[in-house]
Amino acid sequence: MRLFTKSELIERVSRFQTLLQTSEIELALFSTNSDLFYFTGSIQRGILAIPATGEPLYFVRKNVARAAEESALTVEVWERRLLAKYCSQFSVFGFAFDVTAVNDVTFYQKRVLPQEGKIEDCSSYLASAKSVKFPSEIKLIKEAATINNNIMKRVPQLWKKEMTDATLLSHIEFVAKEEFKHQEMLWTRGYNMEAGMATCVTGDSSLVPTYTDYPIGGRGVSPSVAQGPSNEIIKDSFVVDFVGTVHGYNADSTRTFFTKTPPDYIIKTYNELVKTLEFIEQNMTTGTTGEEIWNRLTHYIAQYDWHDKFMGLSQKVSFVGHGIGVELNQHPVFAPRQKMAIENSMIIAVEPKIFLPNYGIIGIENSYEMVDGKPISLMDDYKNIADFIIS
């Protein structure tokens, strides 16, 4: 199966090359699956060589025939001497330091690249290139968002009294794969950034902090997992954070469900969270940076009683939005010190969450496409709490 045309893949490469040309790097080398897929449409084992100018070459170890079938780019057999000869014409090489193993960099430095070659990090140029989506990417993300919307509609039917959070999650994942053809696996960017297609948490266990950089931690079923559901019987409410994935592309959403009519203070908190997300939407305009949105948001929520419980309790995450694409966590990021400005054709997930002691998490998340300077939600409506009372 060939998902992307050669002209589009070359466009992706060209956009990255334009950014690369602002650096000293003459040849970028990529071996991580999500990077290979983004540029080639294949994840066959090997390395993609992208010069600052000129044609990219996909050197494949395993499986060459499949890589040629899946990718419209030029595929070469990975052979050390051939690759070394190709690299000998360059002197400054770029690797994505955020994901490339030290062993891989060392191997290429000692066995393939010229002895006097210099190595630099090209991950920031790659992140910028991926942040604005091509039409084919947007199409796949919208297909993924359809899975999200279908799943959230099914959750009330899947929940049963006395069901545990882990059991409900298993039902959600089964339906996603069986009925809606979720591909099951997905990519996140970074070291030790494991993620499944969904999480489901309830009550106090949802408030337990852990090692992840995600807003929702959760106790998990074991120290070897240390995140997500904990086999706790679902209480008055639960949160489902779900990632739809189609052909490598993701959409991200969160909804809070209530197993009985919530008390007045929870209804008030939910409505205030809706207003908070609307405030973020109003500020998501092209040219605005992630830092500007974060600063405006922290000033805005100061009016609410729960402002000190926003995005965590004792351990908070300092972001409220992130780009999505072939990886779940891309740029731009709505957080302090984030200078990347919003552009049209970015896809951005926004996920404000409130952590309430002795109750649990109240959270909403939507994925948005930036169109004509404004965000268009890819998710079904979230504003009426009555729609999420499922008893």
N, C-alpha and C positions, 0 to 999 in steps of 0.2 A: 504494500500500500504506500502510495506517495501522497502525502498530505499537502505539500507546498510546492509551488512552481519554482523553477530555477530563477525566474525574474524576481520573485519575492524574496527568495533566500539571498540573492545578490544585493537586493535593497537593504536587507537586514545587515549584511556584511558591510555594505557601503556606509550605512549610518554609524556603525561601530568604527570603521576606518577613519571617518571624518573626525571623530573624537580622539582616536589614537594618534592622529597626526598633530595634535596639540602637545604631544609628549615626545620623548626621545625614542620610544619603543618602535622598532622596525618590524618585528614579527611577534604576534601573539599566538600562544599555544594553549589549547583547551582540551581537557580530557574528561571533565565531569559530565554526567549524563544529561543534566538539564541544559548545559551550555551546548553540548553536541546537538541535542534535539532542537534547540532554538535556532541554530545556524544551519543545520543540515537536514533536519527532519528525521534523523535516525539516532539511535544510541548504541550502535555497534562499537565494540571496544577498539580504541585507537586514540588518535590525537588530531585535532583540527588546527591547521596552520593558516592564520590570517595575516598577511603582510599589511603594512600600513598603506601600501598601494599595490594593486594587482589582484590576481585571482586567488581565492582560497583553495587549499588542497586538504582533503580528508584522508589521512593515512590510517588504514584499518588493519588491525590484527585479527579480529574475530567478530563477525563473520563478513568477509569481503563481499560475497555475492549478495547477501541480504542488504548490506549498506548501499550497494549499487542499485538495488531494487527500490530502496526507500528514499534515497537522497538524490536530488537533481544536481548536486554539486559534483565536481570531479573527485572520484575515489581512486586512491592509490593503495597498493599493498604496503603495509607497514614493514619496512626492512631497514635495519639500523643504518647501514652504510648509505642507502639511498636517501634516507631522511637527513643524515649528517651532511651529505653533499648538498642537499637543498638548503639546509640551515647555514652552510658555510658562507653564503653570500650576505648574511646579516651579522650585526654585531651587538644589538641591544634587543633582548627578548622579554616578552611579557607573559606572566602567569597570573591566574586569578588566585591570589594568595588567601582569599577568604575561604576557599574550598579545596585547593589542590594540596595533596599530601606532600610532606617534606621529602619522603622517599622518591616520589615522582620527579620533583624538581631536581633533587640530587642526581638521580639517574640521568636525566637529560643534560644536566650541567656537566657531568663527568664522561658520559658515553656518547652524546649526540651533538651537543652544541660546540662551537669552536672554543678552544681553550681560553682565549681572551674575551669571550662573550660576557656581556653584562646582563644581569637579570633584574627586572623591575616588576612592580605590582600593577596589573591592568584592571583590577576588579572594579574600580570606580567608573572607568569608561564603559565597562560592560553593563554595570547597573544602570547608568544613564541611557545607554542604547536600548535596553529592555523596557524602560519605563513607559515609553509611548508605544501603543499597540498598533499593529497593522490590521486592516479589515478582516483578514482571515483569522487572526487571533481573537478579535472582538466577537466574531461569529461563534467561535468555539467556547469562549467564556460565557456568552449568552446561553448556549446550549447547556453548559454546566449550571448556570443559574436556574434553568428550568428544573433541573434535578433538585436543587435546594428548595424551590417553591413547592414542588410536589411532595418532598419529604415533610416539610413543615405542615402541610395539609394532612398528611397521614399520621403524624405524631399523636393527635387525640384519639385516633382509632387503635393505635398500637399500645398505648398506656392502659394498664389494668391496675385495680386496687391491689395493694400489697406487693406490687412489682418492684424489684430493685433497679437502681440506676444502671447497673451493668447489664441486666437483662434487657431493659428497654433499649439500651445502646445496641445490643446484638440484634434486636428486631429491626431497628432503624437501618443498620448496616446491611442486613439481609435484604430488606425491601429495596434499598438503594441499588444493590447489585442485581437482584433478581428481576425487579420490575422496571427500574429506570436506567439500567446498564452502566452504572458507575464503574469506573475501571479499577477501583480499589486502591491502587498505589498512587502516591503523589509525592512531589518534591518540595522540600523546604531548603532555604539557603542557610548554610552555616554548619559549623561543627557541633555534633551532638544535638541536632535540632529534629528529633524524632516527632512525627505527628501521624495520627490516624486520620481517617476521613471525617470523624466526628468525635465529640465528647458529650457526655450527659452527666450532670452533677446535681446534687440536691442538698439542701439543709446546710448544717455547719461544716460538713466534710468538703463542700464546695469552696469554703473560705480558706482551706488549708494551703499555705504557700508552698512552693516547691522550686526546683531548679530551672524551670523553663522560662523563656522570655515571652510567654503568652499571658494575657490577663488572667485567664482561668487556669489555676493549678489543679487543685483537687488532691485528695489523699491517694487515690489509685488503689488497685487491688493488691499491690505488692511493692516493696522497696525497689524491685527491679523495674517497675513501671513508673511509680512515684508521680503520677498525674492522672487526672480523669476520674471516672466513677470508682466507687469503693465497695460495691455490693451492699449499699445501704438502701433500705426501703424508702421509696420516694415519699416525701412529706408534703407540706402544703404547696410547694412549688418546685420546679426543676428547670434547668437551663439546658438547651440543646444548641451546641455550636457545631455547624455542619459545613463541610467543604465538598461541593460538587466538583467533579473532575471529568473532562471529556478530552480525549486525545492529548493528554498532558497539561491542559489548561484548566484553571481553577476559578471557582466563585465561592465566596465566603459569606455566611450569614449566621445570626444567632437570634433565637427567640426564647422568651421566658413563658412557661406554661404554669397555670395555677390549677391545682386539683380541687380547690373549693374557692368560694368567693373570698378574696383577700380582705384583710382589715383595711380600714380607711387610710391608715398611714402608708400602707403599701400601694394602694391605688393612687394616693397623692404622689408618692415617690415615682411610680411608673409614669404618671403624666408629666412630671418634671423632667424625667429622663427623655420622654418624647420631645419636649420643648428643647432640651439640650441637643438632641440629634438634629432637630430642625435648625437650631442656631449654627451648628457645624455646616449643614447643607448650605445655608445662606452665605457662609464665609468661604465656601469652596468655589472660588472663581479663578480663572486662569491668571497667572502672574503672582498669585499668593503663595507664599512658602509654607512648608510644614511648621516651621518655627512660629510664624505669624498666627497660624490657626491655633496652635497649642497655647500661645500666650493669650490670645483673645478668649479662648475657652476657659482657661484657669481663672481669668478675671470674671467671666460670666457665671460660672458655677459657685462663686463665693457667696452668692445670695441664698444658696440652699443649705439646709441643715446637714445634708450628707456630703458636703464638699470634701471633707477630710476622709471620706470612705470611697472616693472615686478612684477606680482602677486599682483597688487593693486596700488592705488594712496595714499591717505592720510591714509588708513587703509589696510595694507598688510597682507597676510598670509605667514608664514615662512616655507613653505614646497612646494615641487614640485612633490612628488610622495608618494604613499601609497599602502600597501598591500590590497588585496580584497579577499573575500571568502564568508562565511555566513553573514558577515557584510561588508558594503561598505567601512568602514574605519578600516583597520587592520594594523598590522606591517608586514614588516619594513616601516619606514617613512623616506623619503629623506628630512632631516631638520637638523638644528643645534642640537648638543648634542645627536644625535641618534646613539647609538653604535651597534645596531644589524647589523650583516653582512648579505649580500645577500647570499642565498643558492639556489641550484637547486631545482626545483619544487615549488618555490615561484611564486605567481601571483601578479604582481605589476602594478598599474596604474600610468602613468606619464603624467602630465598635465601642461606644461608651458603656461602661458597666459600673454598677454600684454594689459594694460589698457591705451587707447589713448583718452585724453580729446577732446571733440567736435566730437568724432567719435563713439567710443564704444570699445568692447573687440575683440582682435584677439587671438584666442586660439585653441590649438590642444590637444587632449588626446588620448592615446592608452593604452590598457592593454597588458601586456607581460607575457609570461611564461618563466621562467629561465630553459634553457636546455643546458647541457654541458658547463656550465659556462657563457652562453651568453643569452641575451633576444631575444625571438621570438615573434613578434607582433601577436596578435589575431585579429587585425583590418585590414580593407582594407587600401590601400595606401592613403597617405595624402599629398604628396609632391608637387603636381602640382596645383597651385591656380586656373588654368583654369577649373579644374574639379569641382570647387565649385562656379563658376559664373553661376547663374541659370536663368537669365533674358532671 
